[in-house]
Amino acid sequence: MEEAVYDYETRIPAGFYDKVYRRKFGVRYCWHDLKFRTVAALLGSPRRVLDIGCGPGTFIGNYLPGVEALGIDISAAQIEYATRTYGSSAHRFSTGSLARLSDGGERFDAVTVVELIEHLTPAAAIRLLSEARALLAPGGVLIVTTPNYRSLWPLIELGVNALSPVDYIEQHINKYRRGLLAAHLSSAGYGDVSVRTALGLAPFAAAFGLGAANALHAIETGVNHFGVGNLLLATARP
């Protein structure tokens, strides 16, 4: 991954997002849980998964039991936390580059890119998506999530930014809409691209309990979030 202007090594404490997740309650936990569950449901039964921008390892550590998985990230502090917290013979974490994986002949049945590309310039995002394509095994699938800037997301971002010690507005430099994400995937060489939305109001219902959030999530998923969910969710194949 291209080095970011924002200093992810020092400005985000190691394990910050995982510690939010491990509380197992509240809106922010529910956002991550529903997001990761949605991504995991699209994976099918992969033998090997690569999670690009894995951060503290939450997705691999909690949603890929029995699956060989590698998480990579530019932050050595996050990778050290992920290895200490979730590392095993099946779940590995590294600061290694995509190019090094490709040169080593590594191939994966699925590659996930969860809320990462909004942190990159458009050119860097397309380059990363292209490098991910080269790492897919025949029949493999890429799964991408990113905030939907034609939804309530801009307002959510303002609210979260006001309450969090981490500056999200400064980090999110690439503001995706459905058409732009599809265009970037096509530019990266994918020929089978599907972009829809996910995560509507359900995470916020967690203020009334996780049962309420899960019930609303099921309803919203059934109507495809009316196409205005707060995350874009893309699947793509070479």
LOTI-321480 format. One line per field, with one value per atom (N, C-alpha, C): x, y, z; residue in three letters; residue number from 1; atom name. Coordinates in steps of 0.02 Angstrom, whole numbers. Example, Ala and Ser with C-alpha at 12.3 -4.5 7.8 and 13.67 -1.06 7.14 Angstrom:
<sites>
px = c(660; 615; 660; 642; 684; 645) .
py = c(-284; -225; -165; -112; -53; 2) .
pz = c(390; 390; 390; 354; 357; 394) .
residuo = c(Ala; Ala; Ala; Ser; Ser; Ser) .
num = c(1; 1; 1; 2; 2; 2) .
atomo = c(N; CA; C; N; CA; C) .
</sites>
This chain:
<sites>
px = c(42; 0; 43; 20; 58; 57; 114; 118; 69; 32; -20; 9; -23; -3; -21; -81; -101; -56; -33; 13; -25; -40; -79; -38; 27; 69; 64; 60; 62; -4; -47; -107; -167; -163; -215; -184; -204; -174; -181; -131; -133; -195; -232; -292; -352; -351; -404; -472; -479; -544; -563; -515; -530; -555; -528; -550; -622; -640; -710; -754; -731; -769; -777; -725; -726; -770; -797; -846; -910; -925; -983; -1050; -1051; -1114; -1107; -1163; -1163; -1164; -1173; -1181; -1117; -1060; -998; -980; -991; -981; -1027; -1090; -1139; -1122; -1097; -1077; -1025; -973; -920; -946; -987; -1012; -1055; -1102; -1145; -1105; -1057; -1014; -975; -942; -901; -944; -1003; -1048; -1070; -1083; -1105; -1050; -989; -933; -921; -921; -908; -960; -1022; -1075; -1064; -1027; -1014; -955; -917; -856; -868; -924; -935; -892; -855; -812; -741; -708; -640; -589; -537; -482; -433; -419; -371; -401; -393; -419; -362; -359; -314; -356; -342; -377; -329; -339; -295; -318; -273; -291; -325; -296; -329; -331; -291; -290; -272; -310; -293; -315; -339; -355; -424; -469; -535; -574; -574; -613; -586; -522; -493; -502; -489; -490; -558; -611; -678; -727; -711; -760; -735; -673; -647; -621; -662; -639; -626; -571; -557; -533; -522; -499; -428; -386; -318; -322; -296; -304; -240; -227; -171; -198; -180; -198; -136; -141; -84; -107; -59; -74; -8; -13; 48; 73; 29; 47; 78; 141; 175; 143; 120; 89; 25; -16; -79; -64; -13; 4; 31; 70; 95; 37; -11; -71; -110; -121; -160; -126; -60; -24; -29; -22; -26; -96; -146; -215; -248; -235; -271; -225; -160; -115; -118; -111; -110; -77; -73; -44; -87; -151; -196; -206; -198; -210; -145; -120; -56; -67; -21; -25; 44; 45; 109; 104; 161; 166; 193; 199; 226; 182; 212; 177; 140; 91; 56; 103; 149; 197; 238; 259; 298; 258; 194; 151; 144; 135; 127; 191; 248; 312; 325; 299; 307; 258; 215; 168; 107; 94; 36; -29; -79; -145; -198; -255; -306; -375; -417; -484; -528; -511; -548; -500; -510; -474; -525; -518; -563; -527; -563; -537; -592; -589; -644; -628; -665; -658; -585; -554; -485; -477; -509; -493; -514; -558; -575; -516; -467; -407; -353; -364; -313; -335; -287; -304; -335; -374; -403; -352; -295; -244; -217; -205; -179; -231; -295; -348; -352; -351; -354; -293; -236; -175; -180; -205; -213; -263; -319; -369; -341; -299; -267; -218; -179; -133; -170; -228; -269; -294; -313; -337; -284; -221; -166; -157; -183; -175; -233; -284; -341; -327; -345; -342; -399; -393; -448; -515; -564; -630; -635; -581; -581; -622; -637; -680; -649; -656; -637; -700; -696; -752; -727; -761; -741; -798; -784; -832; -800; -841; -818; -878; -872; -929; -963; -1029; -1070; -1084; -1053; -1061; -1126; -1167; -1235; -1284; -1274; -1316; -1312; -1330; -1322; -1250; -1205; -1137; -1104; -1107; -1073; -1094; -1159; -1182; -1156; -1156; -1129; -1056; -1019; -948; -936; -976; -969; -982; -1034; -1051; -998; -974; -922; -858; -842; -781; -783; -842; -849; -840; -854; -853; -791; -752; -696; -629; -580; -513; -477; -506; -476; -513; -476; -505; -522; -587; -608; -610; -629; -634; -566; -515; -447; -423; -446; -424; -459; -523; -563; -556; -510; -495; -525; -555; -582; -656; -701; -771; -811; -827; -857; -932; -956; -1026; -1027; -1085; -1089; -1055; -1069; -1040; -965; -939; -867; -831; -860; -828; -828; -884; -886; -834; -827; -778; -707; -691; -624; -609; -658; -649; -638; -676; -666; -597; -576; -510; -454; -468; -419; -419; -461; -460; -512; -560; -613; -668; -692; -744; -812; -815; -879; -887; -920; -924; -997; -1009; -1076; -1066; -1103; -1099; -1169; -1178; -1242; -1227; -1278; -1266; -1281; -1255; -1265; -1267; -1289; -1291; -1330; -1394; -1436; -1438; -1497; -1506; -1496; -1488; -1484; -1431; -1370; -1321; -1343; -1382; -1402; -1458; -1493; -1543; -1511; -1445; -1410; -1416; -1435; -1447; -1504; -1547; -1603; -1589; -1528; -1509; -1490; -1446; -1424; -1479; -1529; -1586; -1623; -1634; -1668; -1627; -1561; -1518; -1519; -1515; -1515; -1582; -1637; -1702; -1709; -1688; -1692; -1645; -1587; -1539; -1571; -1606; -1639; -1691; -1729; -1780; -1747; -1697; -1664; -1629; -1599; -1566; -1618; -1676; -1729; -1753; -1746; -1766; -1705; -1646; -1583; -1571; -1591; -1578; -1606; -1654; -1683; -1629; -1571; -1516; -1479; -1494; -1461; -1428; -1403; -1366; -1303; -1277; -1221; -1153; -1150; -1090; -1103; -1053; -1054; -1022; -1051; -1027; -1019; -957; -943; -913; -933; -899; -874; -815; -786; -743; -742; -700; -661; -602; -562; -599) .
py = c(-60; 0; 62; 115; 177; 211; 240; 275; 332; 337; 388; 453; 509; 573; 576; 553; 550; 500; 516; 473; 420; 364; 311; 274; 280; 244; 274; 340; 373; 405; 420; 458; 414; 350; 303; 253; 252; 206; 133; 93; 22; -11; -46; -81; -37; 26; 73; 46; 25; 3; -65; -107; -173; -166; -119; -108; -82; -41; -20; -81; -124; -184; -231; -239; -289; -269; -209; -190; -230; -250; -292; -258; -192; -156; -88; -56; 13; 18; 80; 93; 78; 97; 88; 14; -24; -96; -126; -106; -135; -118; -58; -39; -89; -101; -146; -218; -240; -309; -321; -276; -285; -281; -236; -229; -293; -318; -378; -439; -444; -500; -498; -438; -431; -453; -432; -452; -528; -555; -627; -669; -646; -684; -689; -642; -643; -687; -709; -746; -817; -847; -917; -960; -1006; -1052; -1050; -993; -987; -1027; -1048; -1082; -1031; -978; -927; -858; -813; -745; -696; -642; -586; -526; -497; -436; -378; -333; -276; -218; -189; -137; -166; -220; -259; -224; -170; -136; -184; -183; -224; -297; -318; -388; -411; -364; -382; -429; -413; -454; -526; -533; -600; -638; -604; -637; -660; -628; -643; -671; -666; -685; -736; -760; -810; -872; -902; -963; -1019; -1054; -1111; -1093; -1028; -1006; -981; -1001; -974; -902; -856; -785; -747; -698; -652; -581; -543; -472; -430; -378; -333; -262; -221; -152; -113; -48; -7; 9; 1; 20; -39; -33; -86; -94; -40; -44; -84; -74; -112; -186; -199; -268; -304; -269; -300; -316; -271; -284; -343; -344; -398; -465; -468; -530; -554; -508; -525; -547; -516; -528; -585; -590; -638; -685; -677; -717; -791; -833; -906; -936; -1002; -1033; -1021; -1010; -998; -924; -882; -810; -772; -744; -708; -635; -593; -521; -495; -446; -424; -352; -317; -252; -260; -320; -333; -302; -291; -258; -308; -283; -325; -350; -308; -327; -387; -386; -442; -506; -501; -561; -587; -543; -563; -595; -564; -591; -660; -671; -736; -789; -771; -819; -831; -787; -795; -783; -824; -816; -831; -796; -801; -811; -849; -861; -798; -756; -694; -642; -580; -523; -473; -451; -402; -336; -282; -214; -175; -174; -149; -79; -30; 40; 62; 56; 76; 127; 115; 155; 228; 244; 315; 353; 316; 347; 362; 340; 346; 395; 423; 463; 417; 445; 402; 359; 389; 351; 294; 308; 256; 201; 220; 171; 124; 152; 110; 64; 89; 48; -9; 5; -47; -100; -79; -126; -169; -140; -178; -230; -210; -257; -313; -297; -349; -399; -375; -419; -471; -450; -496; -551; -541; -590; -639; -630; -675; -739; -795; -860; -863; -908; -916; -926; -887; -891; -851; -816; -778; -715; -686; -628; -574; -513; -454; -425; -408; -376; -311; -256; -189; -155; -123; -77; -8; 43; 112; 155; 210; 253; 278; 282; 306; 380; 422; 494; 521; 476; 495; 459; 468; 440; 487; 462; 502; 504; 469; 464; 531; 583; 645; 672; 666; 688; 642; 576; 529; 544; 558; 572; 634; 685; 745; 729; 689; 672; 630; 579; 535; 575; 619; 658; 702; 728; 772; 733; 668; 628; 585; 579; 532; 569; 538; 567; 559; 520; 508; 551; 587; 633; 596; 584; 546; 590; 651; 696; 706; 713; 721; 658; 600; 537; 523; 540; 519; 570; 556; 603; 583; 524; 497; 481; 522; 518; 482; 420; 377; 382; 378; 364; 299; 271; 205; 204; 253; 254; 262; 302; 312; 249; 212; 150; 100; 94; 48; 68; 133; 156; 140; 148; 133; 58; 17; -56; -75; -44; -58; -35; 23; 49; 3; -33; -78; -146; -155; -215; -267; -251; -299; -296; -354; -356; -375; -401; -423; -385; -328; -281; -271; -276; -262; -216; -160; -113; -100; -111; -97; -62; -52; -18; -65; -47; -86; -39; -65; -29; 37; 32; 91; 119; 117; 144; 92; 29; -25; -14; 6; 14; 63; 113; 164; 138; 86; 55; 17; 8; -25; 16; 79; 119; 90; 51; 18; -56; -78; -148; -181; -232; -265; -304; -326; -360; -315; -253; -205; -191; -184; -171; -229; -290; -348; -356; -342; -347; -295; -234; -182; -198; -225; -244; -295; -344; -395; -363; -316; -282; -241; -202; -159; -199; -255; -298; -326; -342; -370; -322; -258; -208; -173; -205; -179; -106; -90; -23; 33; 14; 61; 95; 63; 89; 147; 165; 224; 206; 144; 126; 169; 171; 216; 190; 126; 98; 75; 81; 48; -20; -69; -138; -165; -179; -201; -271; -310; -373; -368; -396; -392; -453; -473; -529; -508; -537; -518; -531) .
pz = c(0; 0; 0; -34; -37; 31; 49; 113; 116; 171; 177; 205; 189; 217; 292; 309; 379; 415; 474; 511; 550; 517; 549; 603; 600; 648; 718; 722; 788; 809; 760; 778; 796; 781; 802; 850; 913; 961; 939; 953; 936; 966; 925; 949; 961; 940; 956; 935; 872; 847; 876; 888; 917; 988; 1025; 1094; 1095; 1046; 1039; 1025; 980; 962; 1022; 1060; 1114; 1173; 1172; 1223; 1215; 1153; 1137; 1153; 1151; 1158; 1127; 1115; 1090; 1015; 992; 920; 882; 908; 871; 865; 919; 915; 862; 864; 818; 746; 734; 665; 640; 680; 659; 651; 698; 696; 634; 620; 562; 497; 495; 436; 424; 476; 468; 453; 483; 469; 396; 371; 302; 254; 267; 225; 229; 289; 298; 261; 260; 227; 152; 123; 51; 31; 80; 65; 41; 60; 43; 88; 58; 97; 69; 79; 51; 90; 56; 91; 118; 78; 98; 86; 135; 131; 146; 107; 121; 140; 198; 220; 217; 169; 158; 201; 240; 286; 347; 373; 426; 493; 502; 566; 622; 677; 735; 730; 671; 659; 680; 693; 718; 672; 608; 560; 558; 547; 542; 608; 663; 728; 751; 727; 753; 701; 637; 586; 536; 544; 497; 533; 575; 610; 560; 569; 526; 456; 443; 377; 382; 335; 333; 308; 347; 330; 345; 303; 312; 312; 363; 365; 356; 314; 306; 320; 344; 360; 360; 348; 347; 418; 468; 536; 573; 590; 628; 697; 727; 793; 791; 740; 734; 720; 679; 663; 725; 765; 827; 873; 878; 919; 892; 826; 795; 806; 798; 808; 880; 926; 997; 1017; 988; 1009; 970; 906; 864; 824; 829; 789; 807; 755; 764; 702; 700; 641; 579; 588; 532; 518; 568; 562; 572; 517; 519; 500; 523; 511; 493; 446; 420; 394; 394; 361; 290; 265; 198; 144; 86; 31; -12; -50; -98; -152; -173; -225; -202; -138; -113; -112; -94; -96; -167; -214; -283; -310; -295; -317; -286; -227; -194; -217; -265; -292; -249; -201; -157; -196; -183; -213; -160; -165; -114; -147; -114; -140; -132; -83; -73; -45; -67; -41; -15; 47; 76; 86; 71; 81; 116; 182; 223; 248; 222; 242; 242; 183; 174; 118; 61; 2; 8; 55; 66; 96; 122; 151; 99; 37; -16; -70; -105; -163; -215; -262; -314; -351; -370; -406; -363; -299; -254; -243; -239; -229; -288; -349; -409; -412; -395; -396; -346; -286; -236; -259; -288; -312; -368; -410; -464; -436; -386; -354; -319; -290; -258; -310; -369; -423; -441; -442; -461; -409; -348; -295; -289; -331; -329; -366; -335; -368; -420; -469; -517; -482; -502; -470; -406; -388; -326; -329; -270; -266; -223; -243; -204; -172; -108; -73; -44; -59; -38; -2; 54; 84; 91; 86; 94; 109; 145; 159; 96; 99; 44; 55; 15; 25; -6; -33; -52; -7; 57; 109; 168; 227; 287; 312; 277; 302; 319; 276; 294; 362; 379; 444; 500; 486; 535; 549; 496; 503; 546; 536; 578; 651; 663; 732; 765; 730; 758; 769; 722; 729; 791; 807; 865; 931; 930; 991; 999; 945; 946; 950; 982; 982; 916; 870; 804; 753; 711; 662; 598; 587; 527; 465; 473; 415; 383; 425; 399; 363; 386; 355; 289; 284; 227; 170; 125; 71; 4; 1; -62; -49; -73; -54; -109; -95; -146; -150; -212; -228; -267; -277; -309; -377; -418; -485; -485; -438; -435; -414; -366; -344; -401; -437; -494; -547; -558; -608; -587; -523; -499; -504; -490; -497; -570; -614; -686; -708; -684; -702; -676; -621; -593; -627; -678; -718; -703; -661; -645; -698; -718; -769; -743; -683; -652; -587; -591; -534; -513; -449; -421; -361; -361; -305; -278; -213; -181; -114; -74; -10; 48; 106; 167; 226; 283; 346; 342; 358; 361; 432; 462; 529; 584; 565; 614; 668; 651; 705; 760; 740; 789; 834; 811; 853; 912; 910; 965; 1029; 1024; 1084; 1125; 1092; 1125; 1137; 1122; 1132; 1067; 1071; 1010; 976; 1014; 984; 936; 957; 913; 851; 860; 802; 753; 778; 734; 698; 732; 700; 644; 657; 606; 548; 563; 511; 463; 491; 449; 404; 431; 390; 335; 353; 304; 250; 270; 220; 171; 197; 154; 100; 112; 61; 32; 40; 12; 32; 94; 121; 76; 33; -15; -57; -61; -102; -72; -10; 20; 87; 93; 152; 160; 220; 234; 213; 194; 166; 94; 52; -13; -4; -36; -32; -103; -122; -190; -190; -239; -254; -325; -337; -404; -418; -481; -502; -564; -573; -632; -698) .
residuo = c(Met; Met; Met; Glu; Glu; Glu; Glu; Glu; Glu; Ala; Ala; Ala; Val; Val; Val; Tyr; Tyr; Tyr; Asp; Asp; Asp; Tyr; Tyr; Tyr; Glu; Glu; Glu; Thr; Thr; Thr; Arg; Arg; Arg; Ile; Ile; Ile; Pro; Pro; Pro; Ala; Ala; Ala; Gly; Gly; Gly; Phe; Phe; Phe; Tyr; Tyr; Tyr; Asp; Asp; Asp; Lys; Lys; Lys; Val; Val; Val; Tyr; Tyr; Tyr; Arg; Arg; Arg; Arg; Arg; Arg; Lys; Lys; Lys; Phe; Phe; Phe; Gly; Gly; Gly; Val; Val; Val; Arg; Arg; Arg; Tyr; Tyr; Tyr; Cys; Cys; Cys; Trp; Trp; Trp; His; His; His; Asp; Asp; Asp; Leu; Leu; Leu; Lys; Lys; Lys; Phe; Phe; Phe; Arg; Arg; Arg; Thr; Thr; Thr; Val; Val; Val; Ala; Ala; Ala; Ala; Ala; Ala; Leu; Leu; Leu; Leu; Leu; Leu; Gly; Gly; Gly; Ser; Ser; Ser; Pro; Pro; Pro; Arg; Arg; Arg; Arg; Arg; Arg; Val; Val; Val; Leu; Leu; Leu; Asp; Asp; Asp; Ile; Ile; Ile; Gly; Gly; Gly; Cys; Cys; Cys; Gly; Gly; Gly; Pro; Pro; Pro; Gly; Gly; Gly; Thr; Thr; Thr; Phe; Phe; Phe; Ile; Ile; Ile; Gly; Gly; Gly; Asn; Asn; Asn; Tyr; Tyr; Tyr; Leu; Leu; Leu; Pro; Pro; Pro; Gly; Gly; Gly; Val; Val; Val; Glu; Glu; Glu; Ala; Ala; Ala; Leu; Leu; Leu; Gly; Gly; Gly; Ile; Ile; Ile; Asp; Asp; Asp; Ile; Ile; Ile; Ser; Ser; Ser; Ala; Ala; Ala; Ala; Ala; Ala; Gln; Gln; Gln; Ile; Ile; Ile; Glu; Glu; Glu; Tyr; Tyr; Tyr; Ala; Ala; Ala; Thr; Thr; Thr; Arg; Arg; Arg; Thr; Thr; Thr; Tyr; Tyr; Tyr; Gly; Gly; Gly; Ser; Ser; Ser; Ser; Ser; Ser; Ala; Ala; Ala; His; His; His; Arg; Arg; Arg; Phe; Phe; Phe; Ser; Ser; Ser; Thr; Thr; Thr; Gly; Gly; Gly; Ser; Ser; Ser; Leu; Leu; Leu; Ala; Ala; Ala; Arg; Arg; Arg; Leu; Leu; Leu; Ser; Ser; Ser; Asp; Asp; Asp; Gly; Gly; Gly; Gly; Gly; Gly; Glu; Glu; Glu; Arg; Arg; Arg; Phe; Phe; Phe; Asp; Asp; Asp; Ala; Ala; Ala; Val; Val; Val; Thr; Thr; Thr; Val; Val; Val; Val; Val; Val; Glu; Glu; Glu; Leu; Leu; Leu; Ile; Ile; Ile; Glu; Glu; Glu; His; His; His; Leu; Leu; Leu; Thr; Thr; Thr; Pro; Pro; Pro; Ala; Ala; Ala; Ala; Ala; Ala; Ala; Ala; Ala; Ile; Ile; Ile; Arg; Arg; Arg; Leu; Leu; Leu; Leu; Leu; Leu; Ser; Ser; Ser; Glu; Glu; Glu; Ala; Ala; Ala; Arg; Arg; Arg; Ala; Ala; Ala; Leu; Leu; Leu; Leu; Leu; Leu; Ala; Ala; Ala; Pro; Pro; Pro; Gly; Gly; Gly; Gly; Gly; Gly; Val; Val; Val; Leu; Leu; Leu; Ile; Ile; Ile; Val; Val; Val; Thr; Thr; Thr; Thr; Thr; Thr; Pro; Pro; Pro; Asn; Asn; Asn; Tyr; Tyr; Tyr; Arg; Arg; Arg; Ser; Ser; Ser; Leu; Leu; Leu; Trp; Trp; Trp; Pro; Pro; Pro; Leu; Leu; Leu; Ile; Ile; Ile; Glu; Glu; Glu; Leu; Leu; Leu; Gly; Gly; Gly; Val; Val; Val; Asn; Asn; Asn; Ala; Ala; Ala; Leu; Leu; Leu; Ser; Ser; Ser; Pro; Pro; Pro; Val; Val; Val; Asp; Asp; Asp; Tyr; Tyr; Tyr; Ile; Ile; Ile; Glu; Glu; Glu; Gln; Gln; Gln; His; His; His; Ile; Ile; Ile; Asn; Asn; Asn; Lys; Lys; Lys; Tyr; Tyr; Tyr; Arg; Arg; Arg; Arg; Arg; Arg; Gly; Gly; Gly; Leu; Leu; Leu; Leu; Leu; Leu; Ala; Ala; Ala; Ala; Ala; Ala; His; His; His; Leu; Leu; Leu; Ser; Ser; Ser; Ser; Ser; Ser; Ala; Ala; Ala; Gly; Gly; Gly; Tyr; Tyr; Tyr; Gly; Gly; Gly; Asp; Asp; Asp; Val; Val; Val; Ser; Ser; Ser; Val; Val; Val; Arg; Arg; Arg; Thr; Thr; Thr; Ala; Ala; Ala; Leu; Leu; Leu; Gly; Gly; Gly; Leu; Leu; Leu; Ala; Ala; Ala; Pro; Pro; Pro; Phe; Phe; Phe; Ala; Ala; Ala; Ala; Ala; Ala; Ala; Ala; Ala; Phe; Phe; Phe; Gly; Gly; Gly; Leu; Leu; Leu; Gly; Gly; Gly; Ala; Ala; Ala; Ala; Ala; Ala; Asn; Asn; Asn; Ala; Ala; Ala; Leu; Leu; Leu; His; His; His; Ala; Ala; Ala; Ile; Ile; Ile; Glu; Glu; Glu; Thr; Thr; Thr; Gly; Gly; Gly; Val; Val; Val; Asn; Asn; Asn; His; His; His; Phe; Phe; Phe; Gly; Gly; Gly; Val; Val; Val; Gly; Gly; Gly; Asn; Asn; Asn; Leu; Leu; Leu; Leu; Leu; Leu; Leu; Leu; Leu; Ala; Ala; Ala; Thr; Thr; Thr; Ala; Ala; Ala; Arg; Arg; Arg; Pro; Pro; Pro) .
num = c(1; 1; 1; 2; 2; 2; 3; 3; 3; 4; 4; 4; 5; 5; 5; 6; 6; 6; 7; 7; 7; 8; 8; 8; 9; 9; 9; 10; 10; 10; 11; 11; 11; 12; 12; 12; 13; 13; 13; 14; 14; 14; 15; 15; 15; 16; 16; 16; 17; 17; 17; 18; 18; 18; 19; 19; 19; 20; 20; 20; 21; 21; 21; 22; 22; 22; 23; 23; 23; 24; 24; 24; 25; 25; 25; 26; 26; 26; 27; 27; 27; 28; 28; 28; 29; 29; 29; 30; 30; 30; 31; 31; 31; 32; 32; 32; 33; 33; 33; 34; 34; 34; 35; 35; 35; 36; 36; 36; 37; 37; 37; 38; 38; 38; 39; 39; 39; 40; 40; 40; 41; 41; 41; 42; 42; 42; 43; 43; 43; 44; 44; 44; 45; 45; 45; 46; 46; 46; 47; 47; 47; 48; 48; 48; 49; 49; 49; 50; 50; 50; 51; 51; 51; 52; 52; 52; 53; 53; 53; 54; 54; 54; 55; 55; 55; 56; 56; 56; 57; 57; 57; 58; 58; 58; 59; 59; 59; 60; 60; 60; 61; 61; 61; 62; 62; 62; 63; 63; 63; 64; 64; 64; 65; 65; 65; 66; 66; 66; 67; 67; 67; 68; 68; 68; 69; 69; 69; 70; 70; 70; 71; 71; 71; 72; 72; 72; 73; 73; 73; 74; 74; 74; 75; 75; 75; 76; 76; 76; 77; 77; 77; 78; 78; 78; 79; 79; 79; 80; 80; 80; 81; 81; 81; 82; 82; 82; 83; 83; 83; 84; 84; 84; 85; 85; 85; 86; 86; 86; 87; 87; 87; 88; 88; 88; 89; 89; 89; 90; 90; 90; 91; 91; 91; 92; 92; 92; 93; 93; 93; 94; 94; 94; 95; 95; 95; 96; 96; 96; 97; 97; 97; 98; 98; 98; 99; 99; 99; 100; 100; 100; 101; 101; 101; 102; 102; 102; 103; 103; 103; 104; 104; 104; 105; 105; 105; 106; 106; 106; 107; 107; 107; 108; 108; 108; 109; 109; 109; 110; 110; 110; 111; 111; 111; 112; 112; 112; 113; 113; 113; 114; 114; 114; 115; 115; 115; 116; 116; 116; 117; 117; 117; 118; 118; 118; 119; 119; 119; 120; 120; 120; 121; 121; 121; 122; 122; 122; 123; 123; 123; 124; 124; 124; 125; 125; 125; 126; 126; 126; 127; 127; 127; 128; 128; 128; 129; 129; 129; 130; 130; 130; 131; 131; 131; 132; 132; 132; 133; 133; 133; 134; 134; 134; 135; 135; 135; 136; 136; 136; 137; 137; 137; 138; 138; 138; 139; 139; 139; 140; 140; 140; 141; 141; 141; 142; 142; 142; 143; 143; 143; 144; 144; 144; 145; 145; 145; 146; 146; 146; 147; 147; 147; 148; 148; 148; 149; 149; 149; 150; 150; 150; 151; 151; 151; 152; 152; 152; 153; 153; 153; 154; 154; 154; 155; 155; 155; 156; 156; 156; 157; 157; 157; 158; 158; 158; 159; 159; 159; 160; 160; 160; 161; 161; 161; 162; 162; 162; 163; 163; 163; 164; 164; 164; 165; 165; 165; 166; 166; 166; 167; 167; 167; 168; 168; 168; 169; 169; 169; 170; 170; 170; 171; 171; 171; 172; 172; 172; 173; 173; 173; 174; 174; 174; 175; 175; 175; 176; 176; 176; 177; 177; 177; 178; 178; 178; 179; 179; 179; 180; 180; 180; 181; 181; 181; 182; 182; 182; 183; 183; 183; 184; 184; 184; 185; 185; 185; 186; 186; 186; 187; 187; 187; 188; 188; 188; 189; 189; 189; 190; 190; 190; 191; 191; 191; 192; 192; 192; 193; 193; 193; 194; 194; 194; 195; 195; 195; 196; 196; 196; 197; 197; 197; 198; 198; 198; 199; 199; 199; 200; 200; 200; 201; 201; 201; 202; 202; 202; 203; 203; 203; 204; 204; 204; 205; 205; 205; 206; 206; 206; 207; 207; 207; 208; 208; 208; 209; 209; 209; 210; 210; 210; 211; 211; 211; 212; 212; 212; 213; 213; 213; 214; 214; 214; 215; 215; 215; 216; 216; 216; 217; 217; 217; 218; 218; 218; 219; 219; 219; 220; 220; 220; 221; 221; 221; 222; 222; 222; 223; 223; 223; 224; 224; 224; 225; 225; 225; 226; 226; 226; 227; 227; 227; 228; 228; 228; 229; 229; 229; 230; 230; 230; 231; 231; 231; 232; 232; 232; 233; 233; 233; 234; 234; 234; 235; 235; 235; 236; 236; 236; 237; 237; 237; 238; 238; 238) .
atomo = c(N; CA; C; N; CA; C; N; CA; C; N; CA; C; N; CA; C; N; CA; C; N; CA; C; N; CA; C; N; CA; C; N; CA; C; N; CA; C; N; CA; C; N; CA; C; N; CA; C; N; CA; C; N; CA; C; N; CA; C; N; CA; C; N; CA; C; N; CA; C; N; CA; C; N; CA; C; N; CA; C; N; CA; C; N; CA; C; N; CA; C; N; CA; C; N; CA; C; N; CA; C; N; CA; C; N; CA; C; N; CA; C; N; CA; C; N; CA; C; N; CA; C; N; CA; C; N; CA; C; N; CA; C; N; CA; C; N; CA; C; N; CA; C; N; CA; C; N; CA; C; N; CA; C; N; CA; C; N; CA; C; N; CA; C; N; CA; C; N; CA; C; N; CA; C; N; CA; C; N; CA; C; N; CA; C; N; CA; C; N; CA; C; N; CA; C; N; CA; C; N; CA; C; N; CA; C; N; CA; C; N; CA; C; N; CA; C; N; CA; C; N; CA; C; N; CA; C; N; CA; C; N; CA; C; N; CA; C; N; CA; C; N; CA; C; N; CA; C; N; CA; C; N; CA; C; N; CA; C; N; CA; C; N; CA; C; N; CA; C; N; CA; C; N; CA; C; N; CA; C; N; CA; C; N; CA; C; N; CA; C; N; CA; C; N; CA; C; N; CA; C; N; CA; C; N; CA; C; N; CA; C; N; CA; C; N; CA; C; N; CA; C; N; CA; C; N; CA; C; N; CA; C; N; CA; C; N; CA; C; N; CA; C; N; CA; C; N; CA; C; N; CA; C; N; CA; C; N; CA; C; N; CA; C; N; CA; C; N; CA; C; N; CA; C; N; CA; C; N; CA; C; N; CA; C; N; CA; C; N; CA; C; N; CA; C; N; CA; C; N; CA; C; N; CA; C; N; CA; C; N; CA; C; N; CA; C; N; CA; C; N; CA; C; N; CA; C; N; CA; C; N; CA; C; N; CA; C; N; CA; C; N; CA; C; N; CA; C; N; CA; C; N; CA; C; N; CA; C; N; CA; C; N; CA; C; N; CA; C; N; CA; C; N; CA; C; N; CA; C; N; CA; C; N; CA; C; N; CA; C; N; CA; C; N; CA; C; N; CA; C; N; CA; C; N; CA; C; N; CA; C; N; CA; C; N; CA; C; N; CA; C; N; CA; C; N; CA; C; N; CA; C; N; CA; C; N; CA; C; N; CA; C; N; CA; C; N; CA; C; N; CA; C; N; CA; C; N; CA; C; N; CA; C; N; CA; C; N; CA; C; N; CA; C; N; CA; C; N; CA; C; N; CA; C; N; CA; C; N; CA; C; N; CA; C; N; CA; C; N; CA; C; N; CA; C; N; CA; C; N; CA; C; N; CA; C; N; CA; C; N; CA; C; N; CA; C; N; CA; C; N; CA; C; N; CA; C; N; CA; C; N; CA; C; N; CA; C; N; CA; C; N; CA; C; N; CA; C; N; CA; C; N; CA; C; N; CA; C; N; CA; C; N; CA; C; N; CA; C; N; CA; C; N; CA; C; N; CA; C; N; CA; C; N; CA; C; N; CA; C; N; CA; C; N; CA; C; N; CA; C; N; CA; C; N; CA; C; N; CA; C; N; CA; C; N; CA; C; N; CA; C; N; CA; C; N; CA; C; N; CA; C; N; CA; C; N; CA; C; N; CA; C; N; CA; C; N; CA; C; N; CA; C; N; CA; C; N; CA; C; N; CA; C; N; CA; C; N; CA; C; N; CA; C; N; CA; C; N; CA; C; N; CA; C; N; CA; C; N; CA; C; N; CA; C; N; CA; C; N; CA; C; N; CA; C; N; CA; C; N; CA; C; N; CA; C; N; CA; C; N; CA; C) .
</sites>
